[in-house]
Amino acid sequence: MSELLVAVGLFLVIEGLVYALAPSFVRRMAEALPQITDQQMRGFGLAAVCFGVFVVWMVKG
């Protein structure tokens, strides 16, 4: 359970850094979202999940 809380905390740190260091980039990305199809979003999401699982597997394995 503590590892889950650490993971959530790290996610919030990274998310906060993106907003703090590159707010204009975040704004441009938000403006571009309506132009991305649902299929592309699902593909990017699935790729992110696979990469995240791979990273955790490498670190924990």
N, C-alpha and C positions, 0 to 999 in steps of 0.2 A: 504494500500500500504506500509506503514511503517513497518507493521508486516512481510510482504514478504521480505523486505530488511534486517530486523533483522534475519529472518530465513536463508537467503542466507549468511549473515555475519557469523552466527554461524556455518553453514555448512563449510565455508572456514576455520574457526578457527579449527574445529575438524579435517578436512582433513589435514590442515597444521601441526597440532600436531602429527598426525600419521606419516607423512613423516619426521618430525623433530626428533621424539623420537624413531621411529622404522624403519629406512630405510631398514635394511636387511630383516625385515618381509615383507615389501611392495614388495621388489624385489623377494622374494620367492613366494609370492602370485601371482605376475605377471608371473612368470615362470610356475606356476601351472595352470593358466587359460586355456591354450590350451587343457589340459586334461579333463576339465569339459565340459560336453555336453550342447548343447543349452537348452535342457529341464531342466537340473539342474539349469542353470543360470536363466531361467525364473522363476523357483520355488523359488530360493533364492531372486530374485528381487521382486516377488509378496509377499513373506513373509516380506521383508523389508518394502514394501509399507504399508502392513496391520499393521505392528508393529508401523510404523511412524504415521499412521492415528489414531491408538489407543492411542498413547502417546499424540498427539495433542488433541484428544477428551477428554482424562482424564484431561489434564491441563486446557483446555478452558471450560470444562463442569462444 
